[in-house]
Amino acid sequence: MISVRLMHSSEAVAILHQKRDTRPDKMFFNGYFGKNGTQEVVECNFDLPGQDVCEYYDQRNGEKWVCQRPKALPCDSYFYHSTGGRRNVLSKEDKPFFSMSLINQEIPSKLGSLNVHPQKNVIHGTKVACNPGLKNPNPSGFYYQDVWQSLVCSNKHFDNHTMAAKCLAGKNVYMFGDSTLRQWWEYLVDFIPTLKVISLHVPQRTGPLLATDAELNYLVQWRAHQKPLRMGRTGVHDLHYIASELNDLGIRKGMTIVITCWSHFLTYPVGLYIRRLYHIREAAARLLERSPETKIIFKSANTGYRFPHGSDWLSLQLDTLMRAMFSKLPVTILDVWQMTSCHREPEDLHPPKIIIKHEVDLMLSFICPR
């Protein structure tokens, strides 16, 4: 059955654009300061114009983060970070355009159901191996009998955990990003019995998370990217810039880097996002120069972003910037945008396990193309 839905009207999209560029304070964060038994919680963000602040500048990445200056504590007593909250920045005139009666509404159609018969040469996909640098056509694939068939390359389906473990044998897989990438780490740990979690005594939702397989000698690690992060309370020193992590990696055999970076930047002017991507790109290029066999996979944005401060339309803009930024490097852009948008399950920023399985299978196809 063909279904056409209105997600946001053009008027609502224009408002989202305007608020993104002019009200970056609509999302704010908490900074937790403590020393000698005294504790304070203050507001933090990329910038707090007109306020007395503690400034934290990372020279390697050209990034600044600020917190309101605590009343009784020094700036170097900033130890924890968390989501603060969300400000309602919509005016009385704006609010009607975000009524639930105007969002995600199916447009009436007289079109009936269509039966699509796959061509034999399409159902088996192209014979090209899943190697770095391949372009993503539009569409980049399709679901057939609930299984993702890539049109980018000859993707495999790792229905047996033994296949997945053998693919990862002897490799180091480092994942850097947000909770949509943490889902991949959690899927692998749940799917492969011999992949055991090594407790680092940190919260599951914030990490860093590490799992190893002693039998086949590989590890899989997930680490959250640096602020801004909407998350529970976590140690400031546990949050690292992706570019810094890449710069500090040496030459290691069987190394795969998986990155995603978009969701938490959706509410900010795109210049901040471009700067973050630029430093990641430069670090990735340097890593590939000293370690050409390293595989770098950049996971695209998911669909399903329907919160008061964002939309898939804004996600698409950041996703387009990411693809352009990395287009000249021999890296893999793993397109999950369509995998999350055209499945029978309702769209969700954190998709269900059946979609995660196909995403991870595609990643493994690029790690083990033959």
Residue pairs with C-beta under 8 A, 6 or more apart in sequence:
1 112
1 113
1 114
2 109
2 111
2 113
2 114
3 106
3 109
4 106
4 107
4 109
5 104
5 105
5 106
5 107
6 102
6 103
6 104
6 105
6 106
6 107
7 103
7 104
7 306
7 311
7 312
7 313
8 16
8 102
8 103
8 311
8 313
9 97
9 102
11 97
12 97
12 98
12 102
12 103
12 311
13 311
13 313
15 90
15 94
15 97
15 98
16 309
16 310
16 311
16 313
16 314
17 314
19 26
19 89
19 90
19 309
20 266
20 267
20 268
20 269
20 314
21 269
23 87
23 89
24 45
24 46
24 47
24 267
24 268
24 269
25 45
25 48
25 87
25 89
26 86
26 87
26 88
26 89
26 267
26 309
27 45
27 84
27 85
27 86
27 87
27 228
27 230
27 267
27 309
28 43
28 44
28 45
28 84
28 85
28 86
28 87
29 43
29 44
29 45
29 81
29 82
29 83
29 84
29 227
29 228
29 229
29 230
30 41
30 42
30 43
30 44
30 81
30 82
30 83
30 84
30 233
31 41
31 42
31 43
31 44
31 67
31 68
31 78
31 80
31 81
32 39
32 40
32 41
32 78
32 79
32 80
32 81
32 82
32 233
33 39
33 40
33 41
33 42
33 67
33 70
33 73
33 77
33 78
33 79
34 40
34 73
34 77
34 79
35 73
35 74
35 77
38 72
38 73
40 70
40 71
40 72
40 73
42 67
42 68
42 69
42 70
43 67
43 68
43 84
44 65
44 66
44 67
44 68
44 81
44 84
44 227
45 65
45 66
45 228
46 64
46 65
46 66
46 228
46 268
46 272
47 64
47 66
48 66
48 67
48 68
51 68
52 68
52 69
53 66
53 67
53 68
53 69
54 66
54 67
54 68
54 69
54 70
54 75
54 78
55 64
55 65
55 66
55 75
56 64
56 65
56 66
56 67
56 75
56 78
57 63
57 64
58 64
58 241
58 244
60 241
60 243
60 244
60 247
60 279
61 226
61 241
61 243
61 244
61 276
61 279
62 275
62 279
63 226
63 241
63 275
63 276
63 279
65 227
67 75
67 78
69 75
70 77
78 236
79 235
79 236
79 237
80 233
80 234
80 235
80 236
81 227
81 229
81 231
81 233
81 234
81 235
81 236
81 239
82 231
82 232
82 233
82 234
83 229
83 230
83 231
83 232
86 308
86 309
88 308
90 98
90 308
96 102
98 308
103 306
104 306
118 144
122 149
122 151
123 144
123 149
125 149
125 150
125 151
125 153
125 154
125 155
126 151
126 152
126 153
126 154
127 154
128 134
128 152
128 153
128 154
129 153
129 154
129 369
129 370
130 150
130 152
130 153
130 154
130 155
130 332
130 362
130 365
130 366
130 369
131 153
131 366
131 369
132 295
132 296
132 330
132 331
132 332
132 366
133 330
133 331
133 332
134 152
134 153
134 332
135 152
136 152
136 323
136 333
136 335
137 151
137 152
139 151
139 338
139 342
140 150
140 151
140 152
140 335
140 337
140 338
141 148
141 149
141 150
141 151
141 152
141 155
141 335
141 338
141 339
142 148
142 149
142 151
142 342
143 149
143 342
143 343
143 344
146 344
146 354
147 157
147 358
148 155
148 339
148 358
148 361
148 362
149 155
150 362
150 365
152 335
153 365
153 366
153 369
154 365
154 369
155 361
155 362
155 365
156 163
156 361
156 364
156 365
156 368
157 361
158 164
158 167
158 360
158 361
158 364
161 191
161 192
161 193
164 188
164 191
164 192
164 360
164 364
165 192
165 194
165 195
165 213
165 215
165 216
166 216
167 364
167 367
167 368
168 192
168 213
168 216
168 218
168 220
168 364
168 367
169 213
169 216
169 217
169 218
170 216
170 217
170 218
170 253
170 254
171 218
171 254
171 255
171 256
171 367
172 218
172 219
172 221
172 252
172 254
172 255
172 256
173 218
173 219
173 220
173 221
173 256
173 258
173 367
174 221
174 223
174 245
174 249
174 255
174 256
174 257
174 258
175 181
175 182
175 184
175 185
175 220
175 221
175 222
175 223
175 258
175 259
176 222
176 223
176 225
176 242
176 245
176 257
176 258
176 259
176 260
176 261
177 222
177 224
177 225
177 242
177 258
177 259
177 260
177 261
177 299
178 224
178 225
178 229
178 260
178 261
178 262
178 263
178 264
179 205
179 231
179 350
180 260
180 263
180 299
180 302
180 349
180 350
181 222
181 258
181 259
181 260
181 299
182 205
182 207
182 209
182 222
182 224
183 350
183 351
183 356
184 222
184 258
184 299
184 356
184 359
184 360
184 363
185 209
185 211
185 220
185 221
185 222
187 353
187 356
187 357
187 360
188 195
188 211
188 220
188 360
189 195
189 197
189 211
189 220
191 357
191 360
192 213
194 213
194 214
194 215
194 216
195 211
195 212
195 213
195 220
196 211
196 212
196 213
196 214
197 209
197 210
197 211
198 210
198 211
198 212
200 207
200 208
200 209
200 210
202 208
202 209
202 234
202 235
202 238
203 232
203 233
203 234
205 231
205 232
206 224
206 231
206 232
206 234
206 238
207 222
207 223
207 224
207 238
208 221
208 222
208 223
208 224
208 238
209 221
209 222
209 223
210 219
210 220
210 221
211 219
211 220
211 221
212 218
212 219
212 220
213 219
218 254
223 240
223 245
224 231
224 234
224 238
224 239
225 239
225 240
225 241
225 242
225 261
225 264
226 239
226 240
226 241
226 242
227 239
228 264
228 265
228 268
229 239
229 264
230 264
241 279
242 259
242 261
242 280
242 283
243 279
243 280
243 282
243 283
244 283
246 257
246 280
246 283
246 284
246 286
246 287
247 283
247 286
247 287
249 255
249 257
249 287
249 291
250 290
250 291
251 290
251 291
252 291
252 294
253 293
255 291
255 293
255 294
255 295
256 294
256 295
256 296
256 297
256 367
257 284
257 287
257 294
257 295
257 296
257 297
258 297
258 298
258 299
258 363
259 280
259 296
259 297
259 298
259 299
260 298
260 299
260 300
260 301
261 276
261 277
261 280
261 322
262 273
262 301
262 315
262 318
262 319
262 322
263 301
263 302
263 305
263 315
263 349
265 272
265 273
265 276
265 318
266 305
266 309
266 310
266 314
266 315
266 318
267 309
267 310
270 317
270 318
270 321
273 318
273 321
274 321
274 325
277 321
277 322
277 325
278 325
281 325
281 326
281 329
284 296
284 326
284 329
284 331
285 329
287 294
287 296
288 294
288 296
288 329
288 330
288 331
295 332
295 366
295 367
296 329
296 331
296 332
297 331
297 332
297 334
297 363
297 366
297 367
298 322
298 326
298 331
298 332
298 333
298 334
299 334
299 336
299 359
299 363
300 319
300 322
300 323
300 333
300 334
300 335
300 336
300 337
301 315
301 316
301 318
301 319
301 322
301 336
301 337
302 315
302 336
302 337
302 340
302 349
302 350
302 351
303 312
303 315
303 337
303 340
303 341
303 347
304 312
304 340
304 346
304 347
304 348
304 349
304 350
304 351
305 311
305 312
305 314
305 315
305 349
306 312
306 347
316 337
319 337
322 333
323 333
326 333
332 366
334 359
334 362
334 363
334 366
336 359
336 362
339 355
339 358
339 359
339 362
340 347
340 348
340 351
340 355
341 347
343 351
343 354
343 355
345 351
345 352
345 354
345 355
351 359
